[in-house]
Amino acid sequence: MEIISRMEEVLLLAVWKLQQDAYGLAIRQHVSELLGKELSVGAVYIPLERLAKRGFLQTRESEPTAIRGGRRKRFYTLTQEGMNALVTVKKIHETAWGELPDISLEY
């Protein structure tokens, strides 16, 4: 069983949420909003590529568009391996948090 990092988890969840609109900039904006801070390009694209190489994401490129100066968008799709990784990390979180008293009662 391979455990993913918290950032990898957040990126996979962003891809899952964005579905057919999951491309680099949209993912970066979504995660930045979620975390409440602006992320660098490398903080998003490097782990996305690593997740794709590990089989958690599948990529495809769009047709070039004039709006993007002839460049293509790279879209990401969650694979079954990616979904399995999310299920695994969710179970770990639930187990770990389930064994603790309610933190909101202590503060």
HELIX and SHEET records of a PDB file:
HELIX    1   1 ARG A    6  LEU A   18  1                                  13    
HELIX    2   2 GLN A   19  ASP A   21  5                                   3    
HELIX    3   3 GLY A   24  LEU A   35  1                                  12    
HELIX    4   4 VAL A   41  LYS A   53  1                                  13    
HELIX    5   5 GLN A   80  GLY A   98  1                                  19    
HELIX    6   6 ILE A  103  LEU A  105  5                                   3    
SHEET    1   A 2 LEU A  57  GLU A  61  0                                        
SHEET    2   A 2 ARG A  74  LEU A  78 -1                                        
END                                                                             
